[in-house]
Amino acid sequence: MPPIDKLLVLAMAAQVLLTLGLLIWMGRERVPRVMRGEIRVADIAVEKDAYPLKARLLSNSFDNQFQLPVLFFVGTLTALHFGVTDWLLVATAWLFVILRYLHATIHVTTNRVFRRFAAYSAGLAVLALFWLWLVLRLLLAPSI
């Protein structure tokens, strides 16, 4: 595998690490409370409202990792499959992942909505550029 492809795989791995990290952190916030009886299972079977704010923020941030990042994973796997990875794809992939970390950090700390929205919007714009460049690379590739 060429080194440039490895950098793209590492960007995917960094996004997976963020998702798993949020899952573990969320579990550490939720499970002990249920086990100690602070929160009844019946109260969380359908809604998350019984959890404290921190656990709900972590849950929402975790859920966000299955929105835009899905398009990121499809794009990176497409680039790898067709062998069209280049430095612009790698740079936009890493920038997208960095913005996802920023978004998640804002989400689970200050949760300032305008800052969170700015990070989300920047990530969306970078992902759109990633996809635009990917499609152009695929269409202009001599043979796929």
N, C-alpha and C positions, 0 to 999 in steps of 0.2 A: 504494500500500500504506500503510495507516495506521501511524503511528509505533509503536504498541503491537505490531503484527505484526512490525515491523522489529526490535524488541527480542527477540522470540522467535526470529527468524531469527539474530540475533547470538548468542544462547545456543547454538543449534545449531552455528554456526560456531566458537564457542569450544570446543565438545566435539570437533568435527572437528580443530581445531588441536591439541588435546591428543593425539588419536590419531595424527595425522601426525608430531607432534613426537616421540612415543615411538618410532614406526617409524624415523624418521631416526636418532635416538640409538641405537636397537638395531642398526641397520645399521652405524653407525660403530664399535660395539663388536664386531660379528661379522665383517664382511667383511674388514677388514685382517688379522685372525688367520688366516682361511682363505687369503687371498692370500699371506701370508708362510709358509704351510705349518705354522703352529703347531697347526692343527686340520685333520685330514683330513676330506674331504667324506664319506667312508664312515662316519665316526664321528658325523656329524650328520644323516645321511640320514633317520633315523627318530626319534632321541631328541636332546634338547638337552643331555644330561649332559656332553658334551665341552666345552661353552662354560664360560668362567669365571662365577662367581656373578653379577657385575654384568650380564652379557649375559642370563643366565637370568631375573634379576629384571625386566629391561626387557621381555623376551619375555612373561613372565607378566602384567606390567602392560598391555602392548599387547593381549594376548589378552582381558584383562578389559574392554577398551573395546568388545567385541562381545557383552557380556552385558547388563547393565542399560541401557546407553546405547541399545540397539536399541529397547527399550520407550519410552525417552525420545523418540527420533526419530519413532517411530510416533505417539506422543501429540502432539508438536508439529506434525507435518504434518497430523494430523487436526484439531487446533484451527485451523490456518491454512486448511485446505480448507473447513471449515464456518463459518468466520468467528466463532468463539466465544472468541477470545482476550480475556482481561481481565488486570487487574493481578495477581490471585492466581496465575493460570497463569504469567505472566511471572516473578513473584517465585519461585515454586517451581521453575521451569525453571532460573533462574540459580543458585538455592541448590543444586540438584542438580548442576549443572556445577561449581560451586565445590567441592562435596564430592567430585566425581570427581577434580579436581585435587589435593585434599588426599590422597585415597586413593592416587593415583598417586605423589605425592611421598613419602609414607610407604613405599610399596612399593619404590621404587628408591633410597631412602636408608637409613634405619635398619631398615626392614622389621620394625618391632615389630608382631607379629601382633595383639595386643589393640587397639592403636591403629588399625591398618589395618582390623580388623574393626569397630571403632566407627565409623570414617569410612564404611565400606561400608554398615553398618546404618543410619546416619543418612541416607545417600543413598537407600537403599531405602525408608525411611519417607517421605522427601520425595517420591520418585517415586510412592509409593502415594497420597499426598495429592494430587499433581498429577493422577493418573488419576481419583481419586474426584471431584475438582472438575470435571475435564473431562467425565466421564460425566454428572454432574448438569447442567452447562451444556448438554450436547447434548440431554438428556432434557427440559429445561425451556425450550429455545429455542422461540420461537413458531412458526417455520417454517424447516425445513432442507430 
